[in-house]
Amino acid sequence: MSELDKMRAQVPYNCLDAGLQDMRDATFALYQRFNQEPCAEKRRNILLEMGVDLAEECLINPPLEINYGCHLSLGHKSFINSGAIILDNGQVTIGNRVMLGPRVQIYTAAHALDVENRIKGIETAKPIVIEDNVWIGGGAILLPGVRIGHDAVVGAGSVVTKDVAPGDRVAGNPAKSILKS
C-alpha cells in the first residue's frame, strides 16, 4: 500500500514520502498561479486542475494555501474568504451555503504524539466535515477529525477541537457552546 493510499485510508503514513512531496510541490505551483490570477473563471479552472471538487456558484478568494487540492470538496453557493490554509491530507468536505471568514485554517493532519514516530514523519489524516449553512468566523482553526453540524456558527478566532452540534454557536479556545439554555 502506498503512502498516499495509507493517507486516504486514515491509517498512519509517512508524510515525508517522496511521492507525497511531489504531489505537494505540484499543488504549490498551481496555488501560486491561482493566487496571482485576476480572473475568477481562470482561478476556478486552476482549482479544477488541482482536483478540487467544486459545485456551481461557489468561490474561493485568493490567497489560498493548500496541500493537495484533490481532497477538498466545496458545495453549492459556498464561499471561502482570503487567506485560507487548508491542509487537506484527509478529505475536507464543505457543504452548501457555507461561509468561511478570512484566514480560516483547516488542519486534517494529525502528527504522531510519540517523538520517534513524529521525527520519522508518521501522521494520520483525519477528515473534516462542514455541513450545510455553516458560518465560520475569521481566523478560526479546525483541528483534525471535527464535524461542524448544519446551521452552526463558529466564532472568529475559535479553535475547534471537537464536533459542533447542528445549530450550535461556539467560540473560544477551545471552542465551547455559547448558547444559553
C-alpha positions in Angstrom: 0.0 0.0 0.0 1.5 3.4 -1.0 1.8 6.2 1.5 -1.0 8.0 -0.4 -3.2 5.0 -0.1 -2.5 4.9 3.6 -3.2 8.6 4.0 -6.5 8.2 2.2 -7.4 5.1 4.3 -6.8 7.1 7.5 -4.1 4.8 8.8 -0.6 6.0 9.8 1.6 7.0 6.8 4.9 8.8 6.3 4.3 12.4 5.4 8.0 12.7 4.3 7.4 10.2 1.4 8.8 11.4 -1.9 5.6 10.7 -3.8 3.6 12.8 -1.4 6.2 15.6 -1.6 5.9 15.5 -5.4 2.1 15.9 -5.1 2.5 18.9 -2.7 5.1 20.5 -5.0 2.7 20.3 -8.0 -0.2 21.7 -5.9 2.1 24.5 -4.6 2.8 25.5 -8.2 -0.9 25.6 -9.0 -2.0 27.5 -6.0 0.8 30.1 -6.7 -0.8 30.5 -10.1 -4.3 30.7 -8.5 -3.1 33.4 -6.1 -1.8 35.6 -8.9 -4.7 35.1 -11.3 -7.1 38.2 -11.5 -9.8 36.4 -13.4 -12.3 34.4 -11.3 -13.1 31.9 -14.1 -9.4 31.2 -14.7 -8.9 30.7 -10.9 -11.8 28.2 -10.9 -10.1 26.3 -13.7 -6.9 26.2 -11.7 -8.7 24.7 -8.7 -10.3 22.1 -11.0 -6.8 21.3 -12.4 -5.7 20.7 -8.7 -8.6 18.2 -8.4 -10.8 20.3 -6.1 -14.4 19.2 -6.3 -16.3 22.5 -6.9 -20.1 22.8 -7.1 -21.7 25.6 -9.1 -21.7 29.1 -7.7 -19.0 28.6 -5.1 -16.0 30.9 -4.7 -12.6 30.8 -3.1 -10.8 34.1 -2.8 -7.0 34.3 -3.1 -4.6 33.9 -1.4 -5.1 30.2 -0.7 -2.6 27.7 0.7 -3.5 24.0 0.3 -1.5 20.8 0.5 -3.1 18.6 -2.2 -6.4 20.1 -3.5 -7.7 16.7 -4.6 -9.1 16.1 -1.1 -11.3 19.3 -1.0 -15.0 19.4 -1.9 -16.8 22.7 -1.9 -20.6 22.8 -2.0 -23.1 25.0 -3.9 -23.0 28.7 -3.1 -20.2 28.3 -0.5 -17.5 30.9 0.0 -14.0 30.8 1.3 -12.6 34.2 2.0 -9.0 35.2 1.5 -6.0 33.8 3.4 -7.4 30.3 4.0 -5.0 27.5 4.9 -6.3 24.0 4.1 -4.1 21.0 5.0 -6.2 18.5 3.0 -4.2 15.4 3.8 -7.6 14.0 4.8 -10.8 14.7 3.0 -12.3 18.2 3.6 -16.0 18.3 2.8 -17.6 21.7 2.8 -21.4 21.7 2.3 -23.8 24.1 0.6 -24.1 27.7 1.6 -21.1 27.7 3.9 -19.2 30.9 4.6 -15.6 30.8 5.9 -14.1 34.1 7.0 -10.7 35.4 6.2 -7.7 33.4 7.4 -9.6 30.3 8.4 -7.3 27.3 9.0 -8.4 23.7 8.4 -6.0 21.0 9.5 -6.6 17.3 8.8 -3.0 16.1 9.5 -2.6 14.6 13.0 1.1 14.1 13.7 2.3 11.2 15.9 2.5 12.1 19.6 5.4 9.7 20.1 8.6 11.7 19.4 10.4 8.9 17.5 7.5 8.4 15.1 6.9 12.1 14.7 10.6 12.6 13.7 10.1 9.8 11.1 7.2 11.7 9.6 4.4 9.4 10.8 1.0 11.0 10.9 -2.7 10.2 10.3 -5.1 12.1 8.2 -8.5 12.7 9.8 -11.3 14.1 7.6 -13.1 17.3 8.4 -16.8 17.8 7.5 -18.5 21.2 7.5 -22.3 20.6 6.9 -24.7 23.0 5.1 -25.4 26.6 6.2 -22.4 26.9 8.5 -20.6 30.2 9.2 -17.0 30.1 10.4 -15.6 33.4 11.6 -12.3 34.8 10.5 -9.1 33.2 12.0 -10.9 30.1 13.3 -8.9 26.9 13.4 -10.5 23.5 12.8 -8.4 20.6 14.1 -8.3 17.1 12.6 -11.4 14.9 12.6 -14.0 17.5 13.6 -17.5 17.8 12.1 -19.4 21.1 12.2 -23.1 20.4 12.1 -25.6 22.2 9.8 -26.6 25.7 10.7 -23.8 26.1 13.3 -21.7 29.2 13.8 -18.0 29.2 14.9 -16.9 32.5 16.4 -13.9 34.4 15.0 -10.6 33.2 16.3 -12.0 30.0 17.8 -10.1 26.7 17.9 -12.4 23.8 17.2 -11.1 20.6 18.9 -14.3 18.5 18.9 -17.5 18.2 16.9 -20.0 21.1 16.9 -23.7 20.1 17.1 -26.1 21.2 14.4 -27.4 24.7 15.1 -24.9 25.4 17.9 -22.9 28.6 18.4 -19.4 28.0 19.6 -16.5 30.4 20.5 -13.2 30.4 22.3 -10.1 28.3 22.7 -11.0 25.5 22.9 -14.4 26.3 21.3 -17.4 25.8 23.6 -21.1 26.3 23.1 -22.2 29.9 23.9 -25.9 29.2 23.6 -27.9 29.9 26.7 -30.3 27.2 27.9 
